[in-house]
Amino acid sequence: MGKASSGDDIDTPIFAMTPSIATQRKVALFRNVRAYNLDESPDREAVLAAAEKVLFDKGAVKRGDTLVVTWGEPMGQVGGTNAMKIVKVGES
């Protein structure tokens, strides 16, 4: 998702959350993509909450911002993106 979206002519930041240092380094080269470390977990809601907290704590988002979150199911397995959720920061 990050690579495909980074080619668009937009100023909207794309946040790539991953436990993989190699992936963080790779996606950091894509336009508009900011990579952040996030521990791996099979619990989707825990991962979503942790991702929101990381972005909030780093000042990347503020309360009330809208995030479009994508991930692959099942959690913790390498593969494509097949799920999406729209969330407001601070409302979960």
HUCORSUL-V517492 format. One record per backbone hydrogen bond with DSSP energy under -0.5 kcal/mol. NH is the residue of the N-H (numbers start at 1). CO is the residue of the C=O. E is the energy in kcal/mol with one decimal. If there is no record, write none. Layout:
BEGIN
nh = {NH | NH}
co = {CO | CO}
e = {E | E}
END
This chain:
BEGIN
nh = {5 | 6 | 7 | 7 | 8 | 10 | 14 | 16 | 16 | 17 | 18 | 18 | 21 | 24 | 25 | 26 | 27 | 28 | 29 | 30 | 33 | 34 | 34 | 36 | 38 | 44 | 47 | 48 | 49 | 50 | 51 | 52 | 53 | 54 | 55 | 56 | 57 | 58 | 59 | 60 | 61 | 64 | 65 | 67 | 69 | 69 | 71 | 77 | 82 | 83 | 85 | 87 | 87 | 89 | 91}
co = {1 | 2 | 3 | 4 | 5 | 8 | 32 | 14 | 34 | 15 | 16 | 36 | 19 | 20 | 21 | 22 | 23 | 24 | 26 | 27 | 30 | 14 | 32 | 16 | 18 | 42 | 43 | 44 | 45 | 46 | 47 | 48 | 49 | 50 | 51 | 52 | 53 | 54 | 56 | 55 | 55 | 89 | 62 | 87 | 67 | 85 | 83 | 74 | 71 | 71 | 69 | 67 | 85 | 65 | 88}
e = {-2.6 | -2.0 | -0.7 | -0.6 | -1.4 | -1.8 | -3.3 | -0.6 | -2.7 | -0.7 | -0.6 | -2.2 | -0.6 | -2.3 | -2.5 | -2.1 | -2.8 | -1.4 | -1.4 | -1.5 | -1.5 | -3.1 | -0.5 | -2.8 | -1.0 | -0.9 | -2.2 | -2.7 | -2.2 | -2.4 | -2.7 | -2.2 | -2.2 | -2.6 | -2.4 | -2.4 | -3.2 | -2.1 | -1.2 | -2.1 | -1.2 | -2.5 | -2.3 | -3.2 | -0.7 | -3.2 | -1.7 | -1.3 | -1.9 | -1.5 | -2.4 | -2.6 | -0.5 | -3.0 | -1.9}
END
